[in-house]
């Protein structure tokens, strides 16, 4: 069984648009959950996966174990995202700009 091919969509996980986006995923489709940078962690009704045989797949990008074990695939994914941004197919929301000196405090985990 193959899900119909639809263009990827980006939805902020903490917004009320998350559940409708999952509902619009094709029968047998995959919905990728890529991190929670801000806001609350949503509760997703599991019948959304069960009744339409959808897969909800968590993607821990960056310093996660998967990217450490799969360096080539992780690098390819980052290249793919960069190509989509350069081509205008993906437009990340820029909510804040930082000076270079501020980056370590935001990107690196506090200890």
N, C-alpha and C positions, 0 to 999 in steps of 0.2 A: 504494500500500500504506500502510495506517495502523496504527500501533502501538496496542494497547489503552491506554486512559487509566487510569493508576494514580496514586494520590496521591504527591506528592513525599516523599522520605525524605532525612534528613540523616545522613550517615555520616562520621565523622572519617577523613580520608584515610590516617592512619598506623595505624589500628586493623585487627585481623585480620578485621573485618566488611566491609571494602571489597570484596574479591573476591566473597563471597557476595551482596552487594548488587548488584553488576554482573551476576552470573549470574541474578538475579531480575528484571532489566530485561526488558521484553517484547521479542519478536521485532520488529526494526525500531525499537526504542525509542532514546531518547537518555539518556545518563548524563552529567550535568554535573559537572565537576571544578572546584570553586571554591576555589582557593588552598591553600596549605600553611602554616598559621600556626605549627605546632610539630611536632616529631617527624620521622621519616624520610620520604623520598619513596618511595612504593611502586612496585614493578615490577608492571605489569598484563600478564598473558598476552594477547597480541593476538588469539589465537583466540577470546577472549570477544566481541570486536567482529566478527570475520570470520564465524564460524559462525552467528550469529543476526542478522546485519546490523544490529548495534547501532552507535550513534555515541557515541564518547567525546569530549565537547566541553569544552575548557578555557575557563574564565571567569576572566579577570583583573579583579577588581572593584576599584573605588576609583580609584587614580591611574594605572591602565593606559591604554594607547593607545585601546582600544575605547571606554572611558567618556569619554575626551576628545573623540573623534570623533562619539560618539553621545550627547550630553548629555541630550537629552529621553528617550531610551529608558533610559539609566542612571538618571535621576531617577525614571522610572516604575517601574523595577525596585526601587529603594530604597523607594518608597512602598508597593509591593505587599508587600515583606518586612515593612515596618512594620505594615501592615494585618493580615497573618497573625499577627504577634507579638501585636498588640493583641487579636485575636480568639481567641488561645490555640491556633491551628493550627500554630504554629511556636514551639518553646521552646528558644532557644539555650542551650547549656551555659555557665554563668558559672563560670570556673575561677579568676578572680582579680579583685579590686576594686582600683582605683587612685584616688588623690587627683588632683584636677585638675592639680596641679603636675607629676605624674609622666607625664601623657599624652604630651607632646611627645617624651619620650625613648623611648616605646614605639611610637608611631604614625609618627613621622617617621624616615626612614632616617638612619643615622649617616653622617657625612662625614669 
